[in-house]
Amino acid sequence: MSFDEEITTLAQDIMRSRKIVALSGAGMSVESDIASFRGKGGLWEKYDPEEYAHISTLRHHPEKAWILLGAMQKEIAKAKPNRGHYALAELEQLGFLKTIITQNVDGLHHLAGNRDVIEFHGNLQTVTCMDCGHHLSSSEISLDDIPPRCSKCKGVYKPDCIFFGEAIPVEALTRAHQESRTCDLMLVLGTSAVVYPAASMPEIAKSAGARVVEINPSETVLTRFVSDYIILGKTGDVLPKVVDRIKTLKKD
Ligand code: OAD
């Protein structure tokens, strides 16, 4: 099948679906200049996650955890949604996309205009003091001195995201399960699908009878075992083309 035919196939699959859920990962934000985690140039090449991103590091060596967090905060603070994010927002506005389950902590789906976003791993937009619970926007803390300390009690701030060694918040987990179980098309966008429990969502959708379609420049662990098909490409290239094709098909 040619690339163009693949775009048409996905557009048709979207148009005939009753409920569509997307699972997004770091690849979705690569075109917004936010580094992904795995592979060449990924964050985990530079920072060992067990060493820098574990909750016990934040508790016992916060200055170390904040080296990674500070780098991520700075990258995210200047990032803007890309064409892939905007295409998903349009897919929601057109009435096709119900929910996004995102593993990303950058808030770009919200910024692009999507309204139903489950932030499975939390987000970096806000921080909470680990001692007194003081909660504020990340833009209000200074990254000049790390770790940033609470203006009220001098405790260490923790971004409102999930660290290794922490459980997924029950509400996000319950909703993501519910949406995955009840969709009939799951779009798996820019994720290597190796981190559980997020990676189980396509499996849950598939077992409940949904079609699973990936958009990713590379095959993943899902490709041959779970996905119905994959469109090999960047989400910022493929998603806008799919949305344009839907609009054309709707006119016909
Ligand atoms: P990964 O870095 O594991 O995977 C990124 C995926 O995006 C890969 O499959 C790439 O091929 C793909 N990719 C790269 N550029 C792309 C583009 N322009 N368009 C589409 N896809 C592209 O990131 P995640 O799967 O999101 O968790 O990682 C999952 C979790 O692992 C993260 O949420 C994070 C990390 O540890 C925590 O920190 C708790």
Residues whose N, C-alpha, C, O or C-beta is under 5 A from the ligand:
A	BS01	OAD	G25 A26 G27 M28 V30 E31 S36 F37 R38 Q103 H121 I162 G190 T191 S192 A193 V195 I215 N216 P217 S218 G233 K234 T235 G236
